Amino acid sequence: MVCSYHIGVFFISLMGGDNISFKSILFKDFERKNNLTFERNQNVFEDLHLEQIIYNITSGVENKNLINYFYTPLNEVEEIKYRHEVFIELENNQSLFETIKTFVDKMNNVKRDLSFSEKLEYQYNKEGWWLEAVDQYTKTVSKLSLYLLNENLSSQGLQSFSKYLTEYTNSNYFSKLKEMVKRVKESLEEVTYCLNIDGLKVMVYKWEDEEEYENDIIKTFEKFKNLDNKDYELKIPTIVGMDHVENEIINAVVKFYPQPFELLDSFYAEYYRFMDPVIERFSEEIQFYIVYLDFIKRFKQSGLKFCYPEVITSKDEIYLYEGFDLALAYDKIKKEEDVVVNDFWLKNDERLIVITGPNQGGKTTFARMFGQVHYLGKLGVPIPGRKAKIFLCDNIFTHFEREEKVQNLKGKLESDLLEVKQIIDMTTPMSLIILNETFSSATVSDAIFLAKNIISKILNIDCYTLYVTFLDEIASMGKKVISMVAMVSKHDPSIRTYKILRKSADGKAYAISMAEKYSLTYEQLERRLKG
């Protein structure tokens, strides 16, 4: 059997810029990135369902570094504005969004080819995959540079990257890299050879005007072209790595055509690490914007709103309109259920929100929303809500009701007190505290005594706080404390509306809770009397 091969096809089937003004699309001041600190308290991420949200955002993404960006919140307003600008530009320009998304996919292909190349055993199989990676890299970078050059970019981040990319693609290094890729591939295109396969014996020799059978084969089978016959096409799996026989074939071909392979060898040795680190970092970091915008599309399609909050470090006013718990909304949308939105606002000296109301009325969900929007705000991403002004806190502390752990040899009340004391010791005026059903194991009088003392200490710190409780008495502890109540239906008090409104505590929350706890509600008593 005699057949001819094209060396360029054989490889596929078998096998920095000087400008330093731009460094990162995620961090305006890249050098200070490593100074970012945020106490990653496991309880906080579990209480606020932040881990669930981050998992839902990053699930299925190849970039393993991506998740770390969602655990690195920002501490400066200017850094947050830097991200807002990029988000807004990508969100408002679908063509730009899709172009950069394609760029990321192509760069991921380049990295996969390089990674695969490293694992291959045989020299020219390895260098062939590497050559294809270089070729795709130069084409991908050139295409994006040209596109961005013709775009009227508005964000500081993308403007700076476009300038960097233009200088890089016009550099001598990149020009030579493109030239060498073209030269090596053209040289390999000229390599043709023949195989004579006789049983287990394979002979390799140069192609020299061998007779071509292509036209004869096409002519022979032309008459079967329009017949409605059974499809006998066989799907042959693609094998990307050479076996030892194919490697020996290539080694024999090299002896006939030494020059193209020497050119490939020298190109591989000189440009082995060809990828620009800034461009490579951009291709990873920009995915932070892409995956988040893709994630929130499903919420917007359901009528929910996202906004770019005004982020402040002063305490004149904070608010959120039409906000929602992102983790709960994710599950409800999948079940095609409605999502209830809520508002909050604090003005002037108001620091602490006390939420009362019946069980299962949406109080804990509201508390999670309050924490989520402040954490997401620190990431510089669009947050759930129509309009918002939020505080740039230095840290978030939470204490949610948890099951008693026998192994810690402490009672629930003692554990609650120790955890709350630890929170207060670490809190600064720039912190955020969220307390949910704290001291629920104590008697009413003890719970009121403890809660009032805790709130007094928190108010002295002067930090923003949200407190979910059954204790109506603490909802009126001064001008710094405002009351919000989980509402029920006007027509049927047993029906929760999940709306949390700013109003005075009505004194019924704890009574309803106790009645439910001891099966003494009207409905429960009626069922027992009838039964």
C-alpha positions as a printed NumPy array, in Angstrom:
array([[  0.   ,   0.   ,   0.   ],
       [  1.406,   3.375,  -0.991],
       [  0.081,   6.712,   0.25 ],
       [  1.386,  10.27 ,   0.614],
       [  1.101,  12.515,   3.687],
       [  1.251,  16.239,   4.255],
       [  3.508,  16.965,   7.217],
       [  1.44 ,  19.934,   8.529],
       [ -1.676,  17.738,   8.779],
       [  0.378,  14.927,  10.301],
       [  1.315,  17.012,  13.337],
       [ -2.29 ,  17.975,  14.058],
       [ -3.816,  14.595,  13.54 ],
       [ -1.173,  12.749,  15.561],
       [ -0.33 ,  14.575,  18.137],
       [  6.565,  40.567,  26.187],
       [  5.389,  43.809,  25.668],
       [  7.588,  46.636,  27.131],
       [  4.697,  48.843,  28.348],
       [  4.071,  48.391,  32.078],
       [  1.198,  50.879,  32.486],
       [ -1.382,  48.059,  32.468],
       [ -1.076,  45.056,  34.747],
       [ -4.53 ,  43.883,  35.759],
       [ -8.164,  44.184,  34.682],
       [ -9.274,  43.32 ,  38.244],
       [ -7.025,  45.573,  40.294],
       [ -6.369,  49.21 ,  39.515],
       [ -3.317,  49.114,  41.766],
       [ -1.934,  45.654,  41.08 ],
       [  1.02 ,  46.048,  43.458],
       [ -1.341,  46.523,  46.414],
       [ -3.401,  43.458,  45.537],
       [ -1.412,  41.242,  47.881],
       [ -2.155,  43.592,  50.775],
       [ -5.89 ,  42.905,  50.602],
       [ -7.088,  41.336,  53.82 ],
       [-10.465,  39.866,  54.728],
       [-11.02 ,  37.507,  57.611],
       [-12.526,  34.517,  55.818],
       [-14.631,  33.258,  58.689],
       [-16.242,  29.973,  57.694],
       [-19.357,  30.707,  59.764],
       [-19.912,  33.993,  57.879],
       [-19.783,  32.325,  54.469],
       [-22.097,  29.55 ,  55.622],
       [-24.529,  31.88 ,  57.431],
       [-24.872,  34.209,  54.442],
       [-24.851,  31.331,  51.903],
       [-21.92 ,  33.041,  50.167],
       [-20.174,  29.744,  49.462],
       [-23.306,  28.48 ,  47.731],
       [-23.483,  31.661,  45.629],
       [-19.802,  31.506,  44.643],
       [-20.152,  27.828,  43.742],
       [-23.155,  28.577,  41.524],
       [-21.247,  31.389,  39.79 ],
       [-18.029,  29.456,  39.121],
       [-19.433,  25.953,  38.59 ],
       [-18.202,  24.361,  35.367],
       [-15.438,  26.931,  34.719],
       [-12.028,  25.512,  33.782],
       [-10.055,  28.362,  35.377],
       [ -9.277,  27.058,  38.862],
       [ -7.869,  30.438,  39.978],
       [-11.204,  32.127,  39.276],
       [-12.802,  31.156,  42.585],
       [-10.02 ,  32.948,  44.501],
       [-11.1  ,  36.304,  43.037],
       [-14.51 ,  35.846,  44.655],
       [-12.815,  35.383,  48.021],
       [-10.727,  38.563,  47.663],
       [-12.958,  41.566,  48.395],
       [-11.685,  45.107,  47.886],
       [-11.007,  47.737,  50.526],
       [-10.986,  50.941,  48.466],
       [-13.79 ,  52.786,  46.682],
       [-11.583,  53.579,  43.679],
       [-10.824,  49.887,  43.153],
       [-14.554,  49.105,  43.213],
       [-15.292,  51.888,  40.715],
       [-12.557,  50.451,  38.455],
       [-14.468,  47.151,  38.299],
       [-17.852,  48.856,  37.95 ],
       [-16.65 ,  50.613,  34.793],
       [-15.548,  47.337,  33.188],
       [-18.786,  45.573,  34.175],
       [-20.923,  48.404,  32.781],
       [-19.021,  48.471,  29.487],
       [-19.229,  44.713,  28.991],
       [-22.898,  44.668,  29.976],
       [-23.848,  47.488,  27.604],
       [-21.804,  46.308,  24.611],
       [-22.85 ,  42.79 ,  23.611],
       [-20.404,  42.683,  20.7  ],
       [-17.504,  43.528,  23.031],
       [-18.694,  40.952,  25.558],
       [-18.909,  38.169,  22.95 ],
       [-15.555,  39.114,  21.381],
       [-13.74 ,  38.955,  24.713],
       [-15.558,  35.752,  25.608],
       [-14.314,  34.219,  22.323],
       [-10.81 ,  35.485,  23.118],
       [-10.948,  33.705,  26.482],
       [-12.089,  30.456,  24.83 ],
       [ -9.252,  30.65 ,  22.294],
       [ -6.697,  31.368,  25.011],
       [ -7.996,  28.396,  26.977],
       [ -7.427,  26.27 ,  23.868],
       [ -3.868,  27.586,  23.643],
       [ -3.229,  26.664,  27.281],
       [ -4.756,  23.211,  26.792],
       [ -2.53 ,  22.567,  23.762],
       [  0.53 ,  23.69 ,  25.711],
       [ -0.415,  21.55 ,  28.663],
       [ -0.949,  18.556,  26.395],
       [  2.342,  19.221,  24.638],
       [  4.177,  18.979,  27.962],
       [  2.801,  15.482,  28.537],
       [  3.818,  14.021,  25.183],
       [  6.776,  11.671,  24.934],
       [  8.058,  12.116,  21.407],
       [  9.939,  15.252,  20.35 ],
       [  8.137,  16.242,  17.158],
       [  4.696,  15.335,  18.473],
       [  5.467,  17.653,  21.388],
       [  6.807,  20.426,  19.14 ],
       [  3.905,  20.04 ,  16.707],
       [  1.299,  20.723,  19.393],
       [  3.424,  23.608,  20.7  ],
       [  3.587,  25.11 ,  17.175],
       [ -0.202,  24.99 ,  16.837],
       [ -0.517,  26.724,  20.216],
       [  1.816,  29.538,  19.107],
       [ -0.084,  29.914,  15.84 ],
       [ -3.454,  30.178,  17.591],
       [ -2.014,  32.564,  20.199],
       [ -0.668,  35.045,  17.634],
       [ -3.911,  35.001,  15.65 ],
       [ -6.09 ,  35.356,  18.756],
       [ -4.087,  38.231,  20.227],
       [ -3.872,  40.058,  16.873],
       [ -7.617,  39.758,  16.317],
       [ -8.512,  41.115,  19.76 ],
       [ -6.002,  43.97 ,  19.444],
       [ -7.504,  45.058,  16.138],
       [-11.054,  44.838,  17.499],
       [-10.314,  46.876,  20.622],
       [ -8.428,  49.468,  18.585],
       [-11.602,  50.165,  16.603],
       [-13.86 ,  50.282,  19.683],
       [-14.674,  53.505,  21.517],
       [-13.85 ,  52.1  ,  24.949],
       [-14.946,  54.005,  28.039],
       [-13.674,  52.015,  31.045],
       [-10.213,  52.772,  32.348],
       [ -9.36 ,  49.076,  32.599],
       [-10.201,  48.124,  29.001],
       [ -8.729,  51.354,  27.632],
       [ -5.407,  50.617,  29.34 ],
       [ -5.428,  46.999,  28.209],
       [ -6.165,  48.024,  24.615],
       [ -3.169,  50.382,  24.63 ],
       [ -0.991,  47.667,  26.107],
       [ -2.183,  45.175,  23.511],
       [ -1.537,  47.601,  20.641],
       [  2.026,  48.235,  21.797],
       [  2.606,  44.528,  22.302],
       [  1.317,  43.491,  18.872],
       [  3.441,  46.248,  17.277],
       [  6.57 ,  45.181,  19.167],
       [  9.571,  43.563,  17.489],
       [  9.107,  40.479,  19.661],
       [  5.535,  39.806,  18.564],
       [  6.296,  40.623,  14.916],
       [  9.155,  38.151,  14.935],
       [  6.994,  35.556,  16.693],
       [  4.333,  35.808,  13.965],
       [  6.969,  35.764,  11.252],
       [  8.621,  32.656,  12.68 ],
       [  5.284,  30.807,  13.011],
       [  4.519,  31.536,   9.371],
       [  7.996,  30.61 ,   8.216],
       [  8.118,  27.311,  10.108],
       [  4.62 ,  26.252,   9.021],
       [  5.299,  27.125,   5.379],
       [  8.527,  25.167,   5.546],
       [  6.723,  22.128,   6.943],
       [  3.996,  22.48 ,   4.303],
       [  6.612,  21.606,   1.698],
       [  7.377,  18.276,   3.335],
       [  5.704,  15.336,   1.589],
       [  6.584,  11.675,   1.777],
       [  5.309,   8.211,   0.923],
       [  4.685,   5.08 ,   2.929],
       [  4.877,   1.533,   1.67 ],
       [  3.058,  -0.723,   4.118],
       [  3.508,  -4.427,   3.633],
       [  2.116,  -6.364,   6.566],
       [  4.196,  -5.32 ,   9.573],
       [  6.856,  -3.715,   7.43 ],
       [  6.691,   0.054,   6.837],
       [  8.945,   1.776,   4.318],
       [  9.32 ,   5.578,   4.219],
       [ 10.625,   7.416,   1.153],
       [ 10.422,  10.84 ,  -0.447],
       [  7.527,  11.667,  -2.682],
       [  8.75 ,  12.132,  -6.231],
       [  5.934,  12.686,  -8.733],
       [  4.076,   9.63 ,  -7.515],
       [  0.929,   8.766,  -9.398],
       [ -2.188,  10.289,  -7.757],
       [ -5.329,   8.152,  -7.498],
       [ -7.611,  10.763,  -6.008],
       [ -9.484,  11.635,  -9.231],
       [ -9.859,   7.976, -10.21 ],
       [-11.346,   7.115,  -6.806],
       [-13.831,  10.011,  -6.953],
       [-14.879,   9.045, -10.481],
       [-15.36 ,   5.39 ,  -9.529],
       [-17.687,   6.171,  -6.605],
       [-19.518,   9.059,  -8.284],
       [-22.315,   6.783,  -9.509],
       [-23.203,   5.804,  -5.922],
       [-23.485,   9.417,  -4.77 ],
       [-27.251,   9.876,  -5.217],
       [-28.378,   6.396,  -4.249],
       [-30.354,   6.092,  -1.015],
       [-28.177,   3.37 ,   0.448],
       [-27.17 ,   2.536,   3.987],
       [-24.493,   4.751,   5.464],
       [-21.341,   2.66 ,   5.963],
       [-19.236,   5.598,   7.149],
       [-17.038,   4.561,  10.043],
       [-16.281,   7.06 ,  12.806],
       [-12.604,   6.647,  13.618],
       [-11.592,   8.136,  16.976],
       [ -8.933,  10.843,  16.783],
       [ -5.7  ,   9.891,  18.518],
       [ -3.675,  12.95 ,  19.437],
       [ -0.501,  11.285,  20.664],
       [  1.979,   9.401,  18.482],
       [  2.717,   5.745,  19.016],
       [  6.247,   4.378,  18.539],
       [  5.634,   3.44 ,  14.879],
       [  4.472,   6.947,  13.952],
       [  7.427,   8.394,  15.794],
       [  9.82 ,   6.248,  13.774],
       [  8.087,   7.365,  10.568],
       [  8.64 ,  11.024,  11.483],
       [ 12.287,  10.343,  12.386],
       [ 12.751,   8.831,   8.948],
       [ 11.071,  11.841,   7.289],
       [ 13.429,  14.162,   9.211],
       [ 16.394,  12.508,   7.461],
       [ 14.889,  13.393,   4.07 ],
       [ 13.951,  16.966,   5.084],
       [ 16.363,  18.085,   7.833],
       [ 16.056,  21.85 ,   7.259],
       [ 12.333,  22.371,   8.17 ],
       [ 12.753,  20.328,  11.328],
       [ 15.931,  22.149,  12.336],
       [ 14.   ,  25.39 ,  11.918],
       [ 11.219,  24.022,  14.135],
       [ 13.741,  22.864,  16.752],
       [ 15.447,  26.254,  16.949],
       [ 12.063,  28.081,  17.062],
       [ 10.903,  25.814,  19.889],
       [ 14.117,  26.337,  21.852],
       [ 14.149,  30.144,  21.462],
       [ 10.427,  30.833,  22.01 ],
       [  9.502,  27.969,  24.297],
       [  7.746,  30.334,  26.766],
       [  6.191,  32.677,  24.239],
       [  3.053,  33.837,  26.059],
       [  3.027,  37.374,  27.455],
       [  2.299,  37.173,  31.226],
       [  0.086,  40.279,  31.24 ],
       [ -2.071,  39.   ,  28.376],
       [ -2.246,  35.574,  29.988],
       [ -3.328,  37.157,  33.289],
       [ -5.938,  39.256,  31.485],
       [ -7.417,  36.128,  29.888],
       [ -7.86 ,  34.646,  33.373],
       [ -9.009,  37.758,  35.235],
       [-11.569,  38.898,  32.632],
       [-13.448,  35.66 ,  33.274],
       [-14.458,  37.146,  36.653],
       [-16.628,  39.631,  34.733],
       [-17.832,  37.147,  32.13 ],
       [-19.021,  34.403,  34.501],
       [-20.769,  36.88 ,  36.802],
       [-22.626,  38.626,  33.97 ],
       [-23.611,  35.246,  32.544],
       [-24.79 ,  34.19 ,  36.008],
       [-27.096,  37.16 ,  36.62 ],
       [-28.721,  36.952,  33.177],
       [-31.152,  34.279,  34.404],
       [-32.306,  36.549,  37.237],
       [-32.839,  39.507,  34.926],
       [-34.851,  37.332,  32.56 ],
       [-37.141,  36.588,  35.529],
       [-37.698,  40.316,  36.101],
       [-35.266,  40.787,  38.997],
       [-32.982,  43.809,  38.973],
       [-29.266,  44.356,  39.58 ],
       [-27.538,  47.666,  40.147],
       [-24.122,  49.234,  40.647],
       [-24.266,  50.545,  44.206],
       [-22.801,  53.8  ,  45.376],
       [-20.15 ,  52.591,  47.811],
       [-19.316,  54.932,  50.688],
       [-17.001,  55.049,  53.694],
       [-18.997,  57.718,  55.568],
       [-22.106,  56.952,  57.628],
       [-24.601,  59.492,  56.38 ],
       [-26.983,  57.051,  54.666],
       [-27.238,  53.495,  53.292],
       [-30.15 ,  51.908,  51.444],
       [-31.235,  49.122,  49.11 ],
       [-34.431,  49.008,  47.066],
       [-35.905,  45.783,  45.649],
       [-33.127,  43.621,  47.027],
       [-33.259,  39.846,  47.415],
       [-31.315,  36.852,  48.73 ],
       [-29.259,  35.713,  45.729],
       [-28.91 ,  32.114,  46.929],
       [-32.636,  31.683,  47.608],
       [-33.594,  33.405,  44.347],
       [-31.328,  31.005,  42.414],
       [-33.288,  28.017,  43.77 ],
       [-36.688,  29.66 ,  43.32 ],
       [-36.026,  30.571,  39.684],
       [-35.085,  26.967,  38.94 ],
       [-38.443,  25.941,  40.44 ],
       [-40.203,  28.769,  38.567],
       [-41.374,  30.305,  41.854],
       [-41.797,  33.998,  42.606],
       [-39.071,  35.93 ,  44.435],
       [-40.108,  38.548,  47.03 ],
       [-37.985,  41.718,  47.066],
       [-37.433,  44.006,  50.064],
       [-36.005,  47.414,  50.952],
       [-33.993,  48.866,  53.812],
       [-32.525,  52.252,  54.62 ],
       [-30.631,  53.87 ,  57.47 ],
       [-30.133,  57.647,  57.71 ],
       [-28.112,  60.068,  59.832],
       [-27.331,  58.449,  63.223],
       [-29.346,  55.257,  62.616],
       [-27.058,  52.263,  62.995],
       [-29.031,  49.165,  63.976],
       [-31.97 ,  47.393,  62.364],
       [-34.036,  45.168,  64.662],
       [-36.286,  42.728,  62.787],
       [-39.168,  41.017,  64.555],
       [-42.118,  38.965,  63.33 ],
       [-43.425,  35.39 ,  63.117],
       [-41.348,  32.33 ,  62.307],
       [-40.839,  31.519,  58.628],
       [-41.684,  35.117,  57.756],
       [-38.512,  35.908,  55.804],
       [-36.453,  37.478,  58.621],
       [-33.396,  35.231,  58.145],
       [-33.602,  35.639,  54.372],
       [-33.602,  39.421,  54.84 ],
       [-30.568,  39.154,  57.143],
       [-28.712,  37.12 ,  54.525],
       [-29.597,  39.651,  51.842],
       [-28.23 ,  42.458,  54.042],
       [-24.899,  40.639,  54.401],
       [-24.72 ,  39.421,  50.816],
       [-25.115,  42.848,  49.202],
       [-22.378,  44.302,  51.39 ],
       [-19.992,  41.45 ,  50.578],
       [-20.812,  41.514,  46.857],
       [-20.427,  45.283,  46.991],
       [-16.854,  44.77 ,  48.207],
       [-16.216,  42.543,  45.173],
       [-17.188,  45.381,  42.831],
       [-19.928,  43.364,  41.101],
       [-23.537,  44.346,  40.318],
       [-25.639,  43.57 ,  43.403],
       [-29.265,  42.351,  43.668],
       [-31.541,  45.389,  43.761],
       [-32.889,  48.326,  41.76 ],
       [-30.86 ,  51.026,  43.507],
       [-28.375,  50.936,  46.38 ],
       [-25.986,  52.892,  48.522],
       [-23.909,  50.621,  50.743],
       [-21.145,  50.924,  53.298],
       [-17.617,  49.754,  52.522],
       [-17.077,  47.715,  55.675],
       [-13.705,  46.348,  56.737],
       [-15.224,  43.041,  57.809],
       [-18.515,  41.194,  58.237],
       [-19.364,  39.25 ,  61.382],
       [-22.372,  36.958,  61.77 ],
       [-23.956,  34.913,  64.517],
       [-26.829,  32.738,  63.342],
       [-28.681,  30.184,  65.431],
       [-26.867,  26.856,  65.212],
       [-27.403,  23.387,  66.559],
       [-25.832,  22.695,  69.922],
       [-22.623,  20.679,  69.617],
       [-22.209,  18.079,  72.344],
       [-18.471,  17.697,  71.741],
       [-17.632,  21.265,  72.776],
       [-18.894,  20.568,  76.348],
       [-20.671,  23.939,  76.486],
       [-24.347,  24.769,  76.689],
       [-25.972,  26.669,  73.84 ],
       [-26.314,  29.893,  75.818],
       [-22.67 ,  29.793,  76.877],
       [-21.565,  29.163,  73.293],
       [-23.711,  32.062,  72.061],
       [-22.219,  34.418,  74.651],
       [-18.632,  33.42 ,  73.845],
       [-19.182,  33.833,  70.088],
       [-20.863,  37.224,  70.458],
       [-18.093,  38.425,  72.804],
       [-15.481,  37.368,  70.248],
       [-17.353,  39.294,  67.537],
       [-17.553,  42.44 ,  69.657],
       [-13.852,  42.216,  70.519],
       [-12.925,  42.128,  66.814],
       [-15.459,  44.701,  65.598],
       [-14.427,  48.212,  64.555],
       [-16.658,  51.191,  63.67 ],
       [-16.118,  50.156,  60.014],
       [-17.414,  46.604,  60.533],
       [-20.807,  45.037,  59.833],
       [-22.58 ,  42.729,  62.335],
       [-25.532,  40.418,  61.638],
       [-27.107,  38.601,  64.59 ],
       [-29.885,  36.082,  64.009],
       [-32.007,  34.616,  66.843],
       [-29.213,  35.104,  69.387],
       [-29.982,  33.903,  72.959],
       [-33.099,  32.018,  71.814],
       [-32.286,  29.282,  74.363],
       [-32.535,  31.687,  77.313],
       [-35.661,  32.649,  79.206],
       [-37.432,  35.753,  77.952],
       [-36.207,  37.949,  80.797],
       [-32.618,  36.7  ,  80.481],
       [-32.676,  37.074,  76.688],
       [-33.901,  40.676,  76.985],
       [-31.232,  41.487,  79.59 ],
       [-28.424,  39.976,  77.485],
       [-29.655,  41.459,  74.207],
       [-29.898,  44.972,  75.638],
       [-26.358,  44.747,  77.008],
       [-25.006,  43.448,  73.706],
       [-26.785,  46.155,  71.726],
       [-25.476,  48.869,  74.061],
       [-21.913,  47.69 ,  73.419],
       [-22.509,  47.547,  69.666],
       [-24.031,  51.043,  69.632],
       [-20.966,  52.346,  71.495],
       [-18.781,  50.899,  68.716],
       [-21.009,  52.766,  66.223],
       [-21.014,  50.09 ,  63.507],
       [-23.88 ,  49.085,  61.217],
       [-25.779,  46.085,  62.616],
       [-28.812,  43.953,  61.812],
       [-30.441,  41.983,  64.623],
       [-33.185,  39.357,  64.035],
       [-35.066,  38.572,  67.23 ],
       [-38.419,  37.777,  68.901],
       [-37.763,  40.407,  71.546],
       [-39.861,  43.448,  70.689],
       [-38.466,  45.307,  73.703],
       [-35.082,  45.907,  72.064],
       [-36.612,  47.462,  68.932],
       [-37.   ,  50.781,  70.781],
       [-33.619,  51.356,  72.396],
       [-33.045,  54.868,  71.099],
       [-32.674,  56.913,  67.942],
       [-29.862,  54.708,  66.604],
       [-32.188,  51.689,  66.518],
       [-34.922,  51.261,  63.922],
       [-37.614,  48.588,  63.862],
       [-38.618,  46.383,  60.918],
       [-41.337,  43.726,  61.035],
       [-41.985,  40.584,  58.965],
       [-45.528,  41.044,  57.7  ],
       [-48.442,  38.631,  57.447],
       [-51.567,  38.78 ,  55.322],
       [-54.195,  41.277,  56.455],
       [-56.905,  38.72 ,  55.704],
       [-55.22 ,  35.672,  57.245],
       [-52.46 ,  36.174,  59.88 ],
       [-51.232,  32.613,  59.299],
       [-50.105,  33.529,  55.76 ],
       [-46.61 ,  35.056,  55.504],
       [-46.036,  37.732,  52.869],
       [-42.216,  37.646,  53.271],
       [-42.239,  41.442,  53.104],
       [-40.135,  43.14 ,  55.79 ],
       [-41.369,  46.678,  56.428],
       [-40.022,  49.522,  58.493],
       [-42.576,  49.849,  61.299],
       [-42.833,  49.617,  65.081],
       [-42.807,  46.164,  66.618],
       [-46.397,  45.164,  67.427],
       [-45.669,  42.969,  70.423],
       [-47.057,  39.804,  68.797],
       [-43.903,  38.279,  67.362],
       [-42.722,  36.417,  70.45 ],
       [-46.272,  35.422,  71.405],
       [-46.873,  33.879,  67.984],
       [-43.511,  32.128,  68.148],
       [-44.24 ,  30.632,  71.57 ],
       [-47.721,  29.559,  70.502],
       [-46.278,  27.789,  67.462],
       [-43.505,  26.215,  69.525],
       [-45.971,  24.685,  72.008],
       [-48.719,  23.921,  69.444],
       [-51.084,  26.511,  70.911],
       [-52.046,  28.472,  67.818],
       [-55.733,  28.743,  66.953],
       [-55.389,  26.259,  64.079],
       [-53.446,  23.748,  66.207],
       [-55.923,  23.948,  69.074],
       [-58.849,  23.609,  66.676],
       [-57.347,  20.462,  65.1  ],
       [-56.774,  18.884,  68.514],
       [-60.276,  19.696,  69.743],
       [-61.81 ,  18.239,  66.585],
       [-59.52 ,  15.206,  66.655]])
